[in-house]
Amino acid sequence: MKRAAIGIDIGGTKTLCLLVDESCKVVSSSKFKTEPNEGKRRFLRNLSRSVATLQIQSKKRGLSLAGIGIACAGDVDCKALKIITSPNLLRMEGCAVGKHVQKEFKVSVYLDNDVKMAVYGERALGAARGVANVLGIFFGTGVGSAAIINGKLHRGASGFGGQIGALLAQPVGGPKAALSHGIVDRIASKAAIAGEALVMAVKEWAPYLHRQVGSDLSKVTWGTLRRSIEQGDHRVEEMLRARMNVVGIATSNVVNFLNPDLVLLGGGLVHSFPKLALKEFEAGLRKHLVPEVSKVLKVRAAQLGKQAAALGAAYVALKDPIPTEPI
């Protein structure tokens, strides 16, 4: 019987579940609203229902479920299969989601950080396929990143290896820099960009955006910002360009140190502004690279889109490698 796996991406808004075959082709999918504020029981009940639906689809197609991979934002305990801390899933912290799925469906389960799994997925199936050294940066609610070195997912001593969100982009704040606007996460996260755009809207420096969102921060989405620029809100565009350029400059330190083959950019910002994001990031980056590093480096956009983390998790469950080993 041919094998299959399920990949799950637990997001703050929705949870995506994918059933893939042996070639990692998606054969069925299911998603539901995560609703973290409703508590762990409701979430686990919805998750079980969604996975059960895909398990039935697997049997109908004559596929044997080999395992389930789970990707989740924040800090997770891969061994205990539980969420430790997650800014988007505060009421889910401490939830042993992997143990629950393992007990319910009697298959091997793997749990890891969503950005690590997204970069892993791109390395196995997407824009970084076959590339030995990759630094992946995803711009979403926060700025998440992961590094693959010599074909191995780099974790570091405490599991936070590969992170650039806390890099100092502006030397302000001293030891309290992480609480200031001086770090990458406070410059290029959705929250940071949306907040600055809203200030522009309220001051009527961005007339179209002001008409669309008023003073409601929750209405400032990547799509709204894209339309704002298309409708002539030039200051919003300038702000995005400047911030991506600064992130490129900050990242140059890491790139010079790691000497990767590829820097991979993904997430909502890159999906909505692919040309702008890559152009400005790369311009800032290459200004500060040593020639030996720059001449071999490529900068690309991720290819797997919103399915990247779930596909990465499914790949782990299907192929059953230890993600710190070569793919």
Secondary structure by P-SEA (a helix, b strand, c coil): ccccbbbbbbcccbbbbbbbcccccccccccccccccccaaaaaaaaaaaaaaaaaaaaaacccccbbbbbbcccccccccccccccccccccccaaaaaaaaacccbbbbbbaaaaaaaaaacccccccccbbbbbbbcccccbbbbcccccccccccccccccccccccccccccccccccccccccaaaaaaaaaaaaaacccaaaaaccccccccccaaaaaaaaaacaaaaaaaaaaaaaaaaaaaaaaaaaacccbbbbccccccccaaaaaaaaaaaaaccccaaaaaabbbbccccccaaaaaaaaaaaaccccccccc
